[in-house]
């Protein structure tokens, strides 16, 4: 029951390397399955979301975050008659290129790569599925459909988009590759737009949960935010016993659950209004419209206030900053060590087929570091420097 503006797997723009269709799965189901079985997906379980993996068993990791994005995305996709399988595939793959240690690792690696083209995790996720995974005898990467690849590439500079277009296959419809929309200033599919919002909804909610669990922020602090306070009050009105101190965790969970539901319903309602206004009748028509997947203005204001609170109170908390400063040093030291001696990259020989000459050495090092889990990066740093920066 797909809407006319949804991505139809029977009409996919295809793969980089032609393959016969699967007998029992659609093309987007096939993409989802390839992502779940790839090495980079398994590594996400030991990659930081906000708190390092060893800091607690119950904090989110990149893997659990990706699963939550997929769940939220599928829920909204069904109501909007979008392709759930494509949404799930994009959601599960959107962080495959993230470095160890979350955004701190990405920032440090980008600084190391400034003279060599920089580093950006969305582009790295595309590199993973296009080049770095090695599972098939006839091609590098996972050979995903255009629509999945497009959704993975959430951001892209003009320079990188132009470089991508030079390596993209010639699609029969002549509309260009995954970089074309950044050059033409067009929108991606609605499924890709939906994943962007599902990502935001997921991390805002679970970062509150993890922040309170860690003790770095207090439940009472979050209740100063009108968006959150409204749902906390509703939960307490419906369940007065939650006010007891022993029920504080249940009260937090119920508040977050209500906030998640409200955001999902808000996106569905606001998007339906936008669809009725612009009336796209195809995926191509969606590309020519303004962004159609959206919050209402009121909900957007509330989410921005919540994001600002998390930035100031959690992401920039002195304890988090101290840990992430150590993480940045680990990335910087590893980059310098590997660039000075490529032989120090244990098990990185498989990257030689992607990088053909000495000029590719910095990118090869970046690919290797980006693929590391938190604990492997910390162990490698200790092996190479003798220093233990993370307990």
Residue pairs with C-beta under 8 A, 6 or more apart in sequence:
1 81
2 8
2 81
2 82
2 83
3 80
3 81
3 82
4 280
4 281
4 282
5 190
5 275
5 280
5 281
5 282
5 283
5 285
5 286
6 81
6 82
6 83
6 190
6 191
6 283
7 28
7 82
7 83
7 86
7 147
7 189
7 190
7 191
7 283
8 83
9 26
9 27
9 28
9 29
9 83
9 85
9 86
9 145
10 26
10 27
12 27
12 28
12 145
12 146
12 147
13 145
13 146
13 147
13 171
13 172
13 173
13 175
14 145
14 146
14 169
14 171
14 172
15 143
15 144
15 145
15 146
16 130
16 139
16 141
16 143
16 168
16 169
17 138
17 139
17 143
19 143
21 27
22 29
22 30
25 33
26 85
27 145
28 83
28 85
28 86
28 89
28 145
28 147
28 148
29 85
31 85
31 86
31 89
31 142
31 144
31 145
31 148
32 85
32 88
32 89
32 92
34 135
34 142
34 143
34 144
35 41
35 89
35 92
35 93
35 96
35 129
35 142
35 144
36 92
37 135
38 96
38 128
38 129
38 133
38 135
38 142
39 133
39 135
40 96
40 97
40 128
40 132
40 133
40 371
41 63
41 92
41 93
41 96
43 371
43 372
43 373
44 61
44 62
44 63
44 66
44 95
44 96
44 98
45 53
45 61
45 62
45 63
45 64
45 373
46 53
46 61
46 373
46 374
46 375
46 376
47 53
47 61
47 62
47 63
47 95
47 98
47 99
47 100
47 102
47 373
47 374
48 61
48 62
48 100
48 101
48 102
48 104
48 105
48 327
48 374
49 59
49 60
49 61
49 62
49 64
49 65
49 102
49 203
49 206
49 207
49 210
50 59
50 60
50 102
50 207
50 210
50 211
50 314
50 315
50 320
51 59
51 60
51 210
51 214
51 320
52 101
52 323
52 327
52 374
52 390
53 59
53 61
53 373
53 374
53 375
54 374
54 375
54 390
54 391
55 214
56 213
56 214
58 213
59 210
59 213
59 214
60 68
60 206
60 207
60 210
62 95
62 98
62 102
64 206
65 95
65 202
65 203
65 206
66 91
66 92
66 94
66 95
67 92
68 202
68 206
69 91
69 94
69 195
69 198
69 199
69 202
70 87
70 88
70 91
70 92
70 198
72 198
72 201
72 202
72 260
72 264
73 84
73 87
73 88
73 90
73 91
73 194
73 195
73 198
74 84
74 87
74 88
75 264
76 82
76 87
76 194
76 197
76 198
76 264
76 267
76 268
77 83
77 84
77 87
77 191
77 194
78 84
79 268
80 190
80 194
80 268
80 271
80 272
80 275
82 190
82 191
82 194
83 191
86 147
86 148
86 151
86 189
86 191
87 191
87 194
87 195
87 198
89 144
89 148
89 151
90 148
90 151
90 152
90 191
90 192
90 195
91 195
91 198
91 199
93 125
93 129
93 144
93 148
93 152
94 122
94 125
94 151
94 152
94 154
94 195
94 199
95 121
95 125
96 124
96 125
96 128
96 129
96 152
97 121
97 122
97 123
97 124
97 125
97 126
97 127
97 128
97 370
98 105
98 106
98 121
98 124
98 125
98 370
99 105
99 106
99 108
99 109
99 119
99 121
99 124
99 331
99 369
99 370
99 372
100 327
100 331
100 369
100 372
100 373
100 374
100 376
100 377
101 108
101 324
101 327
101 328
101 330
101 331
101 374
101 377
102 324
102 327
104 324
104 325
104 327
104 328
105 327
105 328
105 331
105 369
105 377
106 119
106 120
106 121
107 328
108 327
108 328
108 329
108 331
108 332
109 119
109 331
109 335
109 366
109 369
109 370
110 118
110 119
110 120
111 332
112 119
112 331
112 332
112 335
112 336
112 362
112 366
113 119
113 362
113 363
113 366
115 362
116 362
116 363
116 366
117 363
119 366
119 370
120 155
120 156
120 157
120 160
121 370
122 152
122 153
122 154
122 155
122 156
123 153
123 155
123 156
123 160
124 366
124 367
124 370
125 152
125 153
126 149
126 152
126 153
126 164
126 178
127 367
128 141
128 371
129 141
129 142
129 144
129 148
129 149
129 152
130 140
130 141
130 142
130 144
130 149
131 140
131 141
131 354
132 140
132 141
132 351
132 354
132 367
132 371
133 140
133 141
133 142
134 140
134 350
135 142
136 142
136 143
140 353
140 354
146 171
146 177
146 178
147 189
147 191
147 192
149 178
150 178
150 181
150 188
150 189
150 192
151 188
151 189
151 191
151 192
151 195
153 178
153 179
154 192
154 196
156 164
156 179
156 182
157 182
158 182
158 183
160 179
161 179
161 180
161 182
161 183
162 179
162 183
163 179
164 177
164 178
164 179
165 176
165 177
165 179
165 180
165 183
168 176
168 177
168 178
168 179
169 177
171 177
175 284
176 183
176 184
180 186
181 187
181 188
181 287
186 287
186 288
187 193
187 286
187 287
187 288
187 289
187 290
187 291
187 292
188 287
189 283
189 286
189 287
190 283
190 286
190 292
190 293
193 291
193 292
193 293
194 267
194 293
196 293
197 267
197 293
197 294
197 295
200 303
201 260
201 263
201 264
201 267
201 303
204 303
204 306
204 307
204 310
205 256
205 259
205 260
207 310
207 314
208 217
208 222
208 228
208 252
208 256
208 306
208 310
209 252
209 253
209 256
211 217
211 310
211 313
211 314
212 218
212 219
212 222
212 252
216 313
216 314
216 317
216 319
216 320
217 313
217 314
217 317
219 248
219 251
219 252
221 309
221 313
222 228
222 232
222 309
223 229
223 232
225 302
225 305
225 306
225 309
226 302
226 305
227 259
227 299
227 302
227 303
227 305
227 306
228 255
228 259
228 306
231 255
231 256
231 258
231 259
231 262
232 251
232 255
234 258
235 242
235 251
235 254
235 255
235 258
236 242
236 243
236 251
239 251
239 254
241 247
242 248
242 250
242 251
242 254
243 251
262 299
263 295
263 299
263 303
266 295
266 296
266 299
267 293
267 294
267 295
267 299
269 296
270 294
270 295
270 296
270 299
271 292
271 293
271 294
274 290
274 292
274 293
274 294
275 292
278 289
278 290
278 292
280 286
280 288
280 289
280 292
286 292
294 300
295 303
314 320
323 390
326 389
326 390
327 374
327 389
327 390
329 389
330 377
330 378
330 381
330 389
330 390
331 369
331 377
333 381
333 384
333 385
334 369
334 377
334 380
334 381
334 384
335 365
335 366
335 369
337 344
337 384
337 385
338 344
338 345
338 365
338 368
338 369
339 361
339 362
339 365
342 348
342 361
342 364
342 365
344 384
345 351
345 364
345 365
345 368
346 380
348 364
348 368
351 364
351 367
351 368
352 364
354 360
354 364
354 367
355 361
355 363
355 364
355 367
369 377
372 380
374 390
378 388
378 389
378 390
381 387
381 389
382 388
382 389
